[in-house]
């Protein structure tokens, strides 16, 4: 992994762990059933809503690191795919231009 990607992966891993502002907090959640029988969760109470407790757990640091590494790998692969597609498109345009020249010369 190149140095910029490594720094980005480390930053993405450590930032949520170091920032108390990003600490997950559970707000009030209300559960109700709409006229069609579907369960609806909302942050606003209506007349039929029941208050529900929602527990938010922090992800394990190893899982955060694994996800950051996986995202970095996917971004590199995507970049490589785009470069390869760009080269293939350029090759196709060159071949198309060559064919047009051959056709023009034959006429």
C-alpha positions, 0 to 999 in steps of 0.5 A, a space after each residue: 500500500 502506498 504511503 498516502 493510502 496508508 495515512 488515509 487508512 490510519 486516519 479513517 481508522 483512528 478518527 472515530 475512535 479519538 473523537 468524542 464528538 462522534 460517539 454514537 448516541 441513541 436518541 428517542 425512537 418511536 415505533 408505530 403501525 401505519 394504516 396499511 399495517 407497516 411498522 414505522 420507526 421515527 424520531 417524532 411521536 404521534 398519537 399511536 407511537 410507542 417509545 422504543 429503546 435503541 442500543 448503539 454499539 461501537 464497532 470493534 477497532 479491528 473491524 474498523 481497521 479491516 473496513 478501512 483497509 478494504 475500502 482503500 483496496 477497493 478504491 485502488 482497484 476502481 482507479 486501476 479499472 478506470 485507467 484500463 478502461 480509458 486505455 481501451 477506449 483510446 485504443 478503440 478510437 485509434 482503431 476506428 480512425 485507422 479504419 476510416 483512413 483505410 476506407 477513405 484511401 480505398 475509395 
